[in-house]
Amino acid sequence: MKKDIDWNNIGFGYMKTDYRYVSEYKDGKWDEGTLTTDDTITMSECACVLQYAQTCFEGMKAYTTADGKIVVFRPDLNAERLQSSCAGLEIPVVPKEQFLDAIHQVVKANADFVPPYGTGATLYIRPYVFGKNPVIGVKPADEYEFRVFVTPVGPYFKGGVKPITIRVSDVDRAAPRGTGNIKAGLNYAMSLHNIVDAHQKGFDENMYLDPQTRTKVEETGGANFLFVTKDGTVVTPKSNSILPSITRRSLLYVAEHYLGLKVEEREVYFDEVKDFAECGLCGTAAVISPVGKIVDHGNEIVFPSGMEEMGPVISKLRETLTGIQMGTIEAPEGWIEVIE
Ligand SMILES: *Cc1c(COP(=O)(O)O)cnc(C)c1O
């Protein structure tokens, strides 16, 4: 029986569900993991995660498809990305099969929290790993927890998708040979001041430039850019300090193989941005958010698609990918994993 939740009116926030998955790493190995109803964690005041931020995470979603199945989207890519994040932080990697099993178990156990088809709501899944034992001299922890919790979330954009306004940031997100390409909490901690500042000044997001030359577009605090040229080519920035968004990679595939568009992954200079026809931000939470305006210290770039609605290409990309996720458009082999 589905929980008594007003599915059409839930926001994008945390709601405690019945079960979460926990696995502990001790004596050089991960245990087999288990589901628990306990939503709290007790650990040493000196835990490595608390002192030195040794933690990374993933973000993904489960959906109810048009024919009533509960599915997750490309979880193998989240498993692989968590492994590369772990490697970058000296965290023992979570085996791929264990990751996938954990996702299955948690979603299945919380099936009553998966929003019904047609509500626009989805079940957000948050896998994460952290160093748990006391560490005061700087070194990696010896003991870790891998956890997965889920929470139902409403559509990222309530009452329809409206183009957003972003600003060019004066601070940098990731160093040229730093940690920008791994999904670490530390990359978000540093972005908090800047996003609060952006919101106070009336902007929805920060556009980060490459820190070395400050001439090329990287990404925002939590989403990758897609641009569309005036002749309909889909362009995305290439850089070693961008987090490889699974949504962005999927949208590029959709652009090429479903919509027959030309796609390019290459360095994108900020100078070219004014010549693009459309701009969007990609990530699991919103799929793709149209950007209407970019403000660079008083200079405004307003895309031809404007501030009222999504441009035609971004709109088509969004429609196609959400159709694939919801089971109304046939998915490429291996993209949709059925839970039950
Ligand atoms: C998670 C994340 C994204 C989006 O990745 P998806 O796999 O599409 O959800 C983009 N940028 C950053 C910095 C991220 O942490």
The ligand as a Gaussian input file, in Angstrom:
#p B3LYP/6-31G(d) Opt

LIG

0 1
 C       26.059000      15.226000      -9.322000
 C       26.614000      16.390000     -10.072000
 C       26.195000      16.704000     -11.377000
 C       25.076000      15.986000     -12.075000
 O       25.340000      14.645000     -12.309000
 P       24.147000      13.618000     -12.640000
 O       24.830000      12.313000     -12.707000
 O       23.588000      14.029000     -13.946000
 O       23.162000      13.743000     -11.542000
 C       26.823000      17.756000     -12.023000
 N       27.787000      18.483000     -11.415000
 C       28.199000      18.225000     -10.174000
 C       29.249000      19.067000      -9.563000
 C       27.638000      17.165000      -9.463000
 O       28.060000      16.910000      -8.218000

